[in-house]
Amino acid sequence: MARWRELGRHIQALDDIGSIMSAMRSLAFIEVRRLAEGVARQQETVGAMRVAIDNLVAHYPEARPAVVPQRDVLVMIGSERGLCGDFDERIALSLNANAPSARLAVGSRLCLRLDEQGLAYDAIPGAAVIEDIPGVMLQIASAMRRFNQQDHDIRTGLVAIHHADDGAVRHTRILPVPVAPPKQCWRSKPILQLDPPQLHDMLLEHYVLASLNAILLASLLAENRRRLDQMSAALDRLHEQVDKLDRKRRRARQEAITEEVEIILLGQA
C-alpha cells in the first residue's frame, strides 16, 4: 500500500510545480502582449529619427563628423532570469573572440555563458520586465562614457548583439550611423537655427537612446516568447508524466486492495 501512497505524493509535488510553471507562462504571455506594442512604436520612432539624420547629412554634408571610430563597443543583450532555452548561448556563440572590441554584457545569465568561454567583459544587470529598461539604458550610457574616458575621449563605435523581435540574432550598428540615402527625401533644404554639426550631435544622441530602447524592447520580447514556448512545452511534458504516474498509482492501489482482500479471505479460511 505504501507504493501507491508514494506515487500520490509524487503526483502532488508535480502538480505544485505545474502551478508555478503555469503562473510563469501567464506572466510571459502578459509581457509579450505589452512588449509587442512597445516594439512597434519604438521602431517607428527610430525610423523617423534616422530619416531626419540622413536628410540633414544629405543637405548639410559638413554636419557629419569626420572622426572615424578606432574601435567598437559591443553591447551584448542577454537575459536576466533565464528559463528561455539557448537564448543566451546563441548570443555568446555569435561573438568574435579575437575582435579588438570592448564588451558590455547585459544580463546575468549571459554572463555565465561568457564566463564559460573565458571572455573578458564588463557586466550590468538586464531587464526582467519592461519597467526595467530605462534603468538598463542609463547603465549602458554610463558604461559608454567610461569606455570613452579609457580611450582618452576618442570616439568609439557602438554595435549591439541581440535577438530581434522575430527571434533571430542580429549585429546592429548604432554608431557611427551608416551612410545611406534617405528613405524619405526632403525636397527643400531645411532652414536651421543651429549649426549643422551641433544639430547633428543632438539628433544623434536621441537616435542612440531610441535605438537602444528599441533593441532592448525587441530582445525582451524575443526572450519572453522563448520563455512562453519553453513553459508550454514543459507543461505538456509534465502533464504527460503526471498521467503516467496516475495510471501507475491506480494500478498499485488496485494491487494493494486485492492483496488486502486475499489476506482477509485467507484469514477466514
Secondary structure, 3 states (H helix, E strand, C coil): CHHHHHHHHHHHHHHHHHHHHHHHHHHHHHHHHHHHHHHHHHHHHHHHHHHHHHHHHHHCHHHCCCCCCCCEEEEEECCCCCCCCCHHHHHHHCCCCCCCCEEEEECHHHHHHHHHHCCCCEEECCCCCHHHHHHHHHHHHHHHHHHHHHCCCCCCEEEEEEECCCCCEEEEEEECCCCCCCCCCCCCCCCCCCCHHHHHHHHHHHHHHHHHHHHHHHHHHHHHHHHHHHHHHHHHHHHHHHHHHHHHHHHHHHHHHHHHHHHHHHHHC
